[in-house]
Amino acid sequence: MTTKDTVGAACPRDDEWISAEKAADVLGVSESTVHRMAHRGLIELGSGYRRYHRPSVEVLRDRGEPMSLSEAGRILHRSIAEVRQLHAAGKLGPFANATFPVFRREIERYADAHPPPSGRECRLNVTTAAEMLGLSKSTVHRLARSGRLPCDRDSRGQYWFRREHLTMYVRTRDAEDSFEGLGVLPTTLAPGS
């Protein structure tokens, strides 16, 4: 015989389950993204039609927005391969998922607790360097290829810049501009002069 108390204990509470629309509002994403997250196991799916477990939605919300490994690598100042290793070791969160493998707040917490390896703190990619210098990406590529802008090149042929080198380039460019404004160009002595 079941009583009101035993039925309530056996069945999950109704207020623990929310619609896709409500879950999308909580997470700040579209309903279709909520469905994909549930399908991938990020959110507990109820037995009813598209009902989602409120506590699992709130836990996901507290983890921050999902992000790609490449974006996580930029925040952590590490390569995607290194981010994959950290993720596989369980250091970047419990969910292994190809579409939303890591979450912003977890990455930021990890970045605060684990500074990048020495010597790599200021590695910037071409896009960031172009923004910092106020140049186009193609101009940054051309300067790097010609050797006028110091950089490192990885095994995939990507250019990486150090912040101090970019700062030095900006100072040199500004000095040249100021000399041009005076109608004088800086000269260097030839070797042996």
Disulfide bonds with the S-S distance in Angstrom:
none
